[in-house]
Amino acid sequence: MVLGQIRSAAASLFGTGTANNNNNNNNNNNNSGAAQTQNNGERTAQNASSGGGGMFSFLGVGGSAASKNSRSVKSLSTTEENEKFFGFENFGNTCYVNSVVQALYATKEFRGRLLAHKEQEAPTEESLLTCLAELFQQITNQRRKTGTISPKKFMSRVRADNELFRSYMHQDAHEFLNFLMNNLCETLETEHRKMRTGDEPEPQTHWRSFVQEIFQGCLTSETKCLQCERVTRRDEPFLDLSLDIEPNASLSACLRKFGQAEVLRDSEKFRCEYCGGGTYQEARRQLRFASAPKVLALHLKRFKYIESLGQYRKLCHRVPFPNTLRIPAEMMASGQEKDGQSGAGGSLPPLYRLYAVVVHLGSGPNHGHYVCLTKSGMGDTATATTTSAATASEGTGSVPSDAAETSSPPVPMSVDGVDSPSDSQAMSPTPDVECDAASDAAWVLFDDDLVEVMPTESLSRFYGATTEGPLTAQGGVGTSRGGGGGAPPKPLVKAEPNTEHGYLLFYARC
């Protein structure tokens, strides 16, 4: 389904009172290193009631007419009467900011803790923390259910704190997420230090901010010396994980690849303290989860530097992101936390449910547009519950680590062997696993100042392409057969691949 086909008429969403974006004449996707160039494809923010283009003009799809498959947000029935759905004005290629902030607002525990912090703490100097809290409060205080808000103060603070985001260039949403989360953690830690008096004893446990309590997990790097066979462990905290992707690989397969063992040899040898006073030896290193976060933020590395071309290219690989996701069992460090469910092999690894997706629209890293999809009534890590346990894998005495991947349709397995055999089980429906009725919630699309309900079945459009594109007749969609009167057949060419892809995924722990 083309995105233009799910767009509601803007007037039905906001009426005639939608504000103009005063910066619609202003002109940042650097995948943690990709070049920053002028974004020719970014939609300029505009009066929503004009019904013109927006994201859908960027896609080359007209979309002023309402689709019978989409609904106004005003008609959306949610689990909370006071749930609000407000779009943000675009101040010139600021869709990367708008999309990330929408995903964070959809994280209910984060939103609640941030607003509570604003009310409890004494007024401090302006920071990204205070500006974000004010923006969230501005949304929650609205009497209407939907509309448009200007995040001007927050955007000004972003540009004041980081030179990278001061220009009107296309920027990377993941890089902005990293900057924002680290900035919030640093601000909260500074506030905490100021509150402590000199007479207070040092706490026995390391203090963590509410941002870290929600988003931070911990990986254990286990390095085994192949000479003495001793294991060295080092903890590595994280706020999000960046996953390499392969064609037609499941999300669990990407997680497995992230944690797969590697042998350190030649120039990468490991300095073992137990071998001859610290000599360099060949070693085997592997990453495992020491602790899983409440919210698992995943970054799909869709922008890759191609040495032969000397530039970054976008990977359009199909990577289905399921409604529920269980961390692969082999990635959990021994003796670490489980989710309390029992299977034939004991307690299961943590189970997560998807509640927000930041989508990149565009064919390359140097131009494009970001939108955000959130699940209505989702993102609450405090009240999520798991209603039943997964069944054990027959004949193995254990549960498939990705048995919870029930929402993605069957896709071809990777021909390069990236997906393990157990991934085929993950593609089959397993109704034993439910996660707080996650599949019943509606998806809401935030495209800067445009907000609308999106058909759930449209989510699969953002998985990616199974191939480079089907063969079609040159000059348009059709067959290769010749026309009447003995006209020569048209040569077959490859169609343009799908350019709308999930980029940042947010999963709440059940």
C-alpha positions in Angstrom: 0.0 0.0 0.0 1.5 3.3 -1.0 1.7 5.8 1.8 -0.4 8.3 -0.1 -3.2 5.8 0.0 -3.4 5.9 3.8 -3.4 9.7 4.1 -6.5 11.3 5.5 -7.6 14.7 4.3 -5.8 17.2 6.6 -8.9 19.2 7.2 -10.6 16.2 8.8 -7.6 15.9 11.2 -7.1 19.5 12.3 -10.1 21.4 10.9 -9.4 25.0 9.8 -7.3 25.9 12.8 -4.0 24.3 11.9 -1.2 26.7 12.1 1.2 27.5 9.3 4.8 26.7 9.6 6.5 30.0 9.4 9.7 28.4 8.3 8.5 26.6 5.2 11.1 28.3 3.0 14.1 27.1 5.1 16.3 24.6 3.6 21.0 17.0 8.3 21.4 11.5 7.1 24.7 10.9 8.5 24.7 7.3 9.6 27.2 8.0 12.3 29.6 9.2 9.7 27.7 9.5 6.5 28.2 12.8 4.7 25.9 15.7 5.4 24.4 17.2 2.3 21.5 19.5 1.4 18.3 17.6 1.6 16.4 18.1 -1.6 13.7 15.6 -0.7 12.7 16.8 2.7 9.1 18.1 2.8 8.9 21.7 3.8 6.4 22.2 6.6 3.2 23.7 5.4 -0.4 24.6 6.3 -1.9 21.2 6.9 -5.3 22.4 5.8 -4.0 22.9 2.3 -4.0 19.2 1.7 -1.0 19.4 -0.5 1.7 16.8 -0.8 3.7 16.7 2.4 5.5 13.5 2.9 3.5 12.0 0.0 4.7 14.6 -2.5 8.2 13.6 -1.5 7.3 10.0 -2.5 6.0 11.2 -5.8 2.4 10.3 -4.8 -0.3 12.9 -4.8 -2.4 12.4 -1.6 -4.7 15.3 -1.1 -7.8 13.0 -1.1 -8.7 11.1 2.0 -8.3 7.3 1.9 -11.2 5.1 3.0 -8.6 3.0 4.8 -7.4 5.7 7.1 -9.2 7.5 9.9 -9.0 10.8 11.7 -7.1 10.7 15.1 -10.2 12.3 16.6 -12.1 9.1 16.1 -9.4 6.9 17.6 -10.5 4.9 20.7 -7.6 4.7 23.1 -6.9 3.2 26.5 -6.6 6.7 28.0 -9.1 9.4 27.6 -6.4 12.1 27.9 -4.0 10.6 25.3 -3.0 13.3 22.9 -1.7 13.2 19.3 0.1 16.4 18.3 2.3 17.0 15.3 5.3 19.3 15.3 6.1 22.1 12.9 9.2 21.6 10.7 11.8 24.3 11.0 13.8 23.3 7.9 14.9 19.7 7.7 14.1 19.0 11.4 12.0 15.9 10.7 14.9 13.9 12.4 14.2 15.8 15.6 10.4 15.6 15.4 10.4 11.9 14.8 12.7 11.0 17.7 10.8 13.3 20.1 7.5 11.6 19.1 9.0 8.2 19.9 10.1 9.4 23.3 6.7 11.0 24.0 5.2 7.6 23.2 7.4 6.0 25.9 4.9 6.5 28.7 7.2 5.9 31.7 9.8 8.3 30.3 7.2 10.9 29.7 5.8 10.5 33.2 9.1 10.6 34.9 10.2 13.6 32.9 7.1 15.5 33.8 7.3 14.5 37.4 10.9 15.6 37.5 9.9 19.0 36.2 7.3 19.4 39.0 9.5 18.1 41.8 12.8 19.8 41.1 13.5 23.5 41.8 13.7 25.7 38.7 17.1 25.4 37.1 18.8 27.1 34.1 17.5 26.2 30.7 18.7 22.9 29.2 17.5 20.3 26.8 16.0 18.5 29.8 13.8 21.5 30.8 12.9 22.3 27.2 11.8 18.7 26.5 9.8 18.7 29.7 8.1 21.9 28.7 7.3 20.5 25.3 5.8 17.4 26.7 3.8 19.4 29.2 2.5 21.7 26.5 1.1 18.6 24.7 -0.5 17.1 27.8 -2.1 20.4 28.8 -3.9 20.7 25.5 -7.7 20.5 25.7 -7.9 19.1 22.2 -7.0 15.6 21.3 -5.0 16.5 18.2 -3.4 19.4 16.5 0.0 21.0 15.8 2.6 22.4 18.3 5.7 24.4 17.6 8.8 23.0 19.2 10.7 26.2 18.6 12.2 26.6 22.0 13.4 22.9 22.1 14.9 23.2 18.6 16.7 26.4 19.5 18.2 24.6 22.5 19.3 21.7 20.4 21.1 24.0 18.0 22.7 26.0 20.9 24.0 22.8 22.5 25.4 21.1 19.4 27.0 22.8 16.4 26.2 19.7 14.2 22.5 20.5 14.3 22.7 24.3 13.7 22.5 24.2 9.9 19.5 23.4 7.8 21.1 20.2 6.6 19.7 16.7 6.6 20.9 14.9 9.8 20.8 11.4 11.1 18.0 10.5 13.5 20.1 7.9 15.3 22.9 10.4 15.9 20.4 12.9 17.3 18.9 10.2 19.6 22.4 9.4 20.9 23.1 13.1 21.5 19.8 13.7 23.2 19.9 10.7 25.5 23.5 11.4 26.6 22.7 15.1 27.1 19.8 14.2 29.4 21.8 11.8 31.4 24.6 14.3 31.9 22.2 17.0 33.0 20.5 14.8 35.5 23.8 13.6 36.9 24.9 17.2 37.3 21.7 18.0 39.1 22.2 15.0 41.4 25.8 16.0 42.3 24.6 19.5 43.2 22.0 18.1 45.5 24.4 16.1 47.5 26.2 17.8 50.4 29.8 17.3 51.3 28.9 15.4 54.5 26.9 12.7 52.7 28.7 9.4 52.4 29.3 8.0 48.9 26.5 5.6 47.9 27.4 2.0 47.8 25.6 1.5 44.5 26.1 3.7 41.5 23.4 6.3 41.1 21.3 6.1 37.8 19.1 8.7 36.3 15.5 7.8 35.3 16.7 7.9 31.7 19.2 5.2 32.5 16.7 3.2 34.5 14.4 3.0 31.5 16.7 2.8 28.5 20.0 1.5 29.8 21.0 -2.2 29.6 24.3 -3.8 30.0 26.3 -6.1 27.8 29.1 -8.4 29.0 32.1 -8.8 26.8 33.5 -12.3 27.4 37.0 -12.9 26.1 38.4 -16.4 26.4 42.1 -16.8 25.9 42.8 -19.7 23.5 46.1 -20.4 25.2 45.2 -20.6 28.9 41.4 -20.8 28.4 40.7 -18.2 31.1 37.8 -15.9 30.6 37.9 -12.1 31.1 34.7 -10.2 31.5 34.0 -6.5 31.0 30.6 -4.8 31.4 29.5 -2.3 28.7 26.4 -0.3 29.4 24.3 0.8 26.4 21.3 3.0 25.7 20.6 1.5 22.3 22.1 -1.2 20.1 23.2 -0.7 16.4 22.6 -3.9 14.4 24.1 -4.9 11.1 21.5 -6.1 8.6 21.4 -8.7 5.9 18.9 -9.4 3.1 15.7 -11.2 4.3 17.0 -11.7 7.8 14.8 -11.7 10.9 15.4 -9.2 13.7 16.4 -12.1 16.0 19.0 -13.1 13.4 20.4 -9.6 13.4 20.6 -9.7 17.2 22.4 -13.1 17.0 24.9 -11.7 14.5 25.5 -8.8 16.9 26.4 -11.2 19.7 28.1 -13.9 17.7 31.6 -14.9 18.8 34.7 -13.6 16.9 38.2 -14.9 17.0 40.9 -12.3 17.7 44.1 -13.1 15.9 47.0 -11.4 14.1 47.0 -7.7 14.8 43.8 -8.1 16.9 45.3 -10.5 19.5 44.1 -10.1 23.1 46.5 -9.1 25.9 46.0 -11.9 28.5 47.1 -11.0 32.0 47.4 -14.7 32.9 49.8 -15.7 30.2 53.4 -14.8 30.9 52.7 -11.5 32.5 50.5 -10.1 29.8 51.4 -11.4 26.5 49.2 -11.2 23.4 47.3 -14.3 22.5 44.6 -15.5 20.2 41.2 -15.2 21.9 37.5 -15.7 21.4 35.2 -12.8 22.2 31.5 -12.7 22.5 28.8 -10.2 23.7 26.0 -11.3 26.0 23.3 -9.4 27.8 24.2 -9.0 31.5 20.9 -7.0 32.0 18.1 -6.2 29.6 16.6 -2.7 29.6 13.0 -1.7 30.2 13.0 -0.2 26.7 15.1 -1.8 24.0 16.0 0.8 21.4 17.4 -0.8 18.2 19.1 1.0 15.3 19.2 -0.9 12.0 22.4 0.1 10.2 20.9 0.9 6.8 23.7 3.2 5.7 27.0 1.4 4.8 30.2 2.8 3.4 31.1 1.1 0.2 34.9 1.3 -0.3 34.8 0.5 -4.0 32.5 3.5 -4.5 34.0 5.7 -1.9 30.6 6.7 -0.5 27.7 5.6 1.7 24.8 3.7 0.3 21.5 2.8 1.7 20.7 -0.9 2.3 17.1 -1.6 1.4 17.2 -5.1 2.8 14.0 -6.6 4.1 14.1 -6.9 7.9 10.7 -7.6 9.4 10.3 -6.1 12.9 7.8 -8.2 14.7 5.1 -7.1 17.1 6.8 -9.0 19.9 10.5 -9.9 20.2 12.3 -12.2 22.6 16.0 -11.8 23.2 17.8 -14.9 21.8 18.5 -17.3 24.7 22.1 -17.7 23.7 22.7 -14.0 24.1 21.8 -14.0 27.8 24.8 -14.3 30.2 24.6 -17.3 32.5 22.8 -16.6 35.8 21.3 -13.3 34.5 17.8 -12.0 34.7 14.9 -13.7 33.0 11.3 -12.7 32.6 9.9 -15.2 35.0 8.2 -17.5 32.5 9.0 -21.1 32.5 9.7 -23.4 29.6 11.2 -26.8 29.2 14.7 -25.3 29.5 13.8 -23.0 32.5 13.0 -19.4 32.6 12.8 -17.5 29.3 14.8 -14.5 28.2 12.9 -11.1 28.3 10.0 -10.5 26.0 9.4 -7.1 24.3 6.6 -5.5 22.4 7.0 -2.9 19.6 5.5 0.5 20.3 7.3 3.0 18.1 9.2 3.1 14.8 11.2 5.9 13.2 11.1 5.4 9.4 13.6 6.8 6.9 12.1 7.6 3.5 14.5 8.0 0.7 16.9 6.1 -1.6 20.2 7.2 0.0 22.0 8.7 3.0 22.4 12.1 1.6 18.7 13.0 1.3 15.4 11.8 2.6 12.7 12.3 5.3 11.8 10.9 8.6 8.4 10.0 10.0 7.4 8.3 13.3 4.9 5.5 13.9 3.6 4.9 17.4 1.1 2.5 18.8 -1.9 4.1 20.6 -2.0 3.2 24.2 1.5 1.5 24.1 4.9 2.3 25.4 4.1 1.7 29.1 6.8 -0.5 30.6 5.2 -0.3 34.1 1.9 -2.0 33.4 2.8 -4.5 30.6 2.2 -8.1 31.4 2.8 -11.4 29.8 -0.2 -13.6 29.8 1.2 -17.0 29.0 4.5 -18.8 28.4 5.8 -19.9 25.0 5.8 -23.6 24.2 9.1 -25.4 24.2 10.8 -26.4 21.0 10.0 -30.0 20.3 12.9 -32.4 20.8 15.3 -29.7 22.1 14.2 -29.1 25.6 14.3 -25.3 25.1 12.2 -22.5 23.7 13.2 -20.9 20.4 14.7 -17.5 21.4 12.6 -15.7 18.8 9.4 -17.6 19.2 7.8 -14.3 20.0 8.2 -13.0 16.5 4.7 -13.8 15.6 3.6 -10.7 13.6 5.9 -10.8 10.7 4.8 -12.8 7.6 6.9 -15.6 6.2 9.8 -14.3 4.2 12.5 -16.1 2.2 15.5 -17.2 4.3 18.8 -15.6 3.6 20.8 -17.5 1.0 24.1 -16.6 2.7 23.3 -18.5 5.8 22.8 -15.5 8.1 19.5 -16.9 9.5 19.8 -20.0 11.6 17.3 -22.9 11.2 15.4 -21.7 14.3 14.4 -18.5 12.5 12.0 -20.5 10.3 10.1 -21.4 13.4 9.9 -17.7 14.3 8.1 -17.0 11.1 5.2 -19.3 11.9 2.4 -18.0 14.1 2.7 -19.0 17.7 -0.5 -17.7 19.5 0.8 -18.9 22.9 2.6 -15.6 23.4 0.7 -12.5 24.0 2.0 -9.2 25.3 -0.7 -6.9 26.8 -2.9 -7.2 23.8 -0.3 -5.4 21.8 -1.8 -6.4 18.5 -5.1 -4.7 19.2 -3.6 -1.1 19.4 -3.9 1.2 16.4 -0.8 2.7 14.8 -0.6 6.5 14.5 1.6 8.2 11.8 3.4 11.4 12.7 4.7 13.2 9.6 5.9 16.5 11.2 2.6 18.5 11.6 0.4 15.8 9.9 -1.1 13.2 12.2 -3.3 10.3 11.2 -4.3 6.7 12.0 -2.6 4.2 9.9 -3.9 0.8 8.9 -2.0 -1.9 10.9 -1.5 -3.9 7.7 0.5 -1.0 6.3 3.3 -1.5 8.8 4.9 -4.3 6.7 5.6 -1.8 3.9 8.5 -0.5 6.1 10.2 -3.9 6.4 12.3 -3.3 3.2 12.6 -5.1 -0.1 13.1 -8.8 -0.6 15.0 -8.2 -3.8 16.4 -5.2 -5.7 13.0 -4.9 -7.4 10.9 -6.9 -9.9 11.6 -6.8 -13.6 9.2 -4.5 -15.4 8.9 -3.2 -18.9 11.1 -0.2 -19.7 9.1 3.1 -19.6 6.5 1.9 -17.0 4.9 -1.0 -15.3 3.9 -3.8 -17.7 5.1 -6.9 -19.4 7.9 -7.5 -21.8 5.6 -8.6 -24.5 5.3 -6.4 -27.6 2.3 -4.4 -28.5 -0.1 -5.1 -31.4 1.1 -5.0 -35.0 4.3 -6.9 -34.3 5.8 -4.2 -32.2 9.1 -5.3 -30.7 9.1 -6.3 -27.0 10.2 -3.7 -24.5 13.4 -4.5 -22.6 13.1 -5.6 -19.0 14.5 -3.3 -16.4 14.5 -3.5 -12.6 11.8 -1.4 -10.8 12.8 1.0 -8.1 13.1 -0.7 -4.7 11.0 0.2 -1.8 12.6 3.3 -0.2 10.6 3.4 3.0 12.4 1.5 5.8 12.2 1.1 9.6 15.3 2.7 11.0 14.9 3.0 14.8 12.8 0.5 16.7 11.5 0.9 20.2 10.4 -2.2 22.2 8.9 -2.0 25.7 9.6 -4.9 28.0 6.6 -7.0 29.0 
